[in-house]
């Protein structure tokens, strides 16, 4: 008998304390699953966790409003400051040392 590990989604946390709404999309690098998109409204603080299957992603974000100047940071410390949209490439999302949250300020 072979044990099959159950793959559970990462409860990915998104916190937006910036003055801009954020459109966020997870693009699975191997294209094995559909993209995952969400919107975090301006000044919304901690949003409900977003279920994301473990994997490697390009995470793209775009702020709304004007001026578009927020700093987006991943839980691994990567950040992208003061750009009208950006992306993080090759991000491992998993529950064992990978990225599990994104915040904006």
The 8 nearest C-alpha neighbors of each residue, nearest first, counted from 0:
[[1, 2, 3, 4, 5, 6, 7, 8],
 [2, 0, 3, 4, 5, 6, 7, 53],
 [1, 3, 4, 0, 5, 6, 7, 8],
 [2, 4, 1, 5, 6, 0, 7, 8],
 [5, 3, 6, 2, 7, 1, 8, 0],
 [4, 6, 7, 3, 2, 8, 53, 52],
 [7, 5, 4, 8, 53, 52, 3, 9],
 [6, 8, 5, 9, 52, 53, 51, 50],
 [9, 7, 52, 51, 50, 53, 10, 6],
 [8, 10, 51, 11, 50, 52, 93, 94],
 [11, 9, 50, 48, 49, 8, 12, 51],
 [10, 12, 49, 99, 100, 48, 9, 50],
 [13, 11, 100, 48, 101, 10, 99, 49],
 [12, 14, 101, 46, 102, 100, 45, 11],
 [15, 13, 45, 102, 44, 46, 103, 101],
 [16, 14, 103, 44, 17, 43, 102, 42],
 [15, 17, 42, 104, 44, 103, 43, 14],
 [18, 16, 104, 19, 15, 42, 103, 41],
 [17, 19, 41, 42, 16, 20, 69, 104],
 [20, 18, 41, 17, 63, 62, 64, 21],
 [19, 21, 41, 40, 63, 62, 39, 22],
 [22, 20, 62, 39, 61, 38, 23, 63],
 [21, 23, 38, 61, 60, 37, 62, 39],
 [24, 22, 60, 37, 36, 59, 21, 38],
 [23, 25, 36, 59, 35, 58, 26, 60],
 [24, 26, 58, 35, 34, 57, 56, 27],
 [27, 25, 34, 57, 56, 28, 58, 24],
 [28, 26, 56, 30, 29, 55, 25, 32],
 [29, 27, 56, 30, 55, 26, 57, 89],
 [28, 30, 31, 27, 55, 32, 56, 54],
 [31, 29, 27, 28, 32, 33, 26, 34],
 [32, 30, 29, 27, 33, 28, 34, 54],
 [33, 31, 30, 27, 34, 29, 26, 35],
 [32, 34, 35, 31, 30, 27, 26, 25],
 [33, 35, 26, 25, 36, 32, 27, 24],
 [34, 36, 25, 24, 33, 26, 37, 51],
 [37, 35, 24, 23, 25, 34, 38, 22],
 [36, 38, 23, 22, 24, 39, 35, 49],
 [37, 39, 22, 21, 23, 40, 20, 36],
 [40, 38, 21, 20, 15, 22, 41, 37],
 [39, 41, 20, 43, 38, 21, 42, 15],
 [40, 42, 20, 19, 18, 43, 17, 15],
 [41, 43, 16, 17, 44, 15, 18, 40],
 [44, 42, 40, 41, 15, 16, 45, 39],
 [45, 43, 15, 14, 16, 42, 46, 41],
 [44, 46, 14, 13, 43, 15, 47, 12],
 [45, 47, 13, 14, 44, 48, 43, 39],
 [48, 46, 49, 45, 12, 13, 11, 10],
 [49, 47, 12, 10, 11, 46, 50, 13],
 [48, 50, 11, 10, 51, 47, 12, 13],
 [51, 49, 10, 8, 9, 11, 48, 52],
 [52, 50, 8, 9, 49, 53, 11, 10],
 [51, 53, 8, 9, 54, 50, 7, 92],
 [54, 52, 93, 92, 8, 51, 9, 55],
 [55, 53, 92, 91, 52, 56, 93, 27],
 [54, 56, 91, 90, 28, 89, 27, 92],
 [57, 55, 27, 90, 28, 26, 89, 58],
 [56, 58, 88, 26, 87, 89, 25, 90],
 [59, 57, 25, 87, 86, 24, 56, 26],
 [60, 58, 86, 24, 23, 85, 57, 87],
 [61, 59, 23, 84, 22, 85, 86, 21],
 [60, 62, 84, 22, 21, 83, 85, 23],
 [63, 61, 21, 20, 19, 67, 84, 22],
 [64, 62, 20, 19, 21, 67, 61, 65],
 [65, 63, 19, 66, 67, 62, 20, 18],
 [66, 64, 67, 63, 19, 68, 62, 18],
 [65, 67, 68, 64, 19, 63, 83, 18],
 [68, 66, 65, 83, 62, 64, 69, 63],
 [67, 69, 81, 66, 82, 83, 70, 80],
 [68, 70, 81, 104, 17, 80, 103, 71],
 [69, 71, 80, 104, 103, 81, 79, 72],
 [70, 72, 103, 79, 78, 102, 80, 69],
 [73, 71, 78, 102, 77, 101, 76, 103],
 [74, 72, 101, 77, 75, 76, 100, 78],
 [73, 75, 100, 76, 98, 101, 99, 72],
 [76, 74, 73, 77, 98, 97, 72, 99],
 [75, 77, 74, 73, 78, 72, 98, 101],
 [78, 76, 73, 72, 75, 79, 74, 87],
 [79, 77, 72, 71, 76, 73, 80, 70],
 [78, 80, 71, 70, 72, 81, 85, 77],
 [81, 79, 70, 82, 78, 69, 71, 68],
 [82, 80, 68, 69, 70, 83, 79, 67],
 [81, 83, 84, 80, 68, 85, 67, 79],
 [84, 82, 67, 62, 61, 68, 81, 85],
 [85, 83, 61, 82, 60, 62, 86, 59],
 [86, 84, 60, 59, 82, 61, 83, 79],
 [85, 87, 59, 58, 60, 88, 57, 84],
 [86, 88, 58, 57, 59, 90, 89, 85],
 [89, 87, 57, 90, 86, 58, 56, 59],
 [90, 88, 56, 57, 55, 91, 87, 28],
 [89, 91, 56, 55, 88, 57, 92, 87],
 [92, 90, 55, 97, 54, 98, 93, 89],
 [93, 91, 98, 97, 53, 54, 55, 99],
 [94, 92, 97, 53, 95, 9, 91, 98],
 [93, 95, 96, 97, 9, 99, 92, 53],
 [96, 94, 93, 97, 92, 98, 99, 53],
 [95, 97, 94, 93, 98, 92, 99, 91],
 [98, 96, 93, 92, 91, 95, 94, 99],
 [97, 99, 92, 74, 75, 100, 91, 93],
 [100, 98, 11, 92, 74, 97, 12, 93],
 [99, 101, 12, 11, 74, 13, 73, 98],
 [102, 100, 73, 13, 72, 74, 12, 14],
 [101, 103, 14, 72, 71, 15, 13, 73],
 [104, 102, 71, 15, 70, 17, 16, 72],
 [103, 17, 16, 70, 69, 15, 71, 102]]
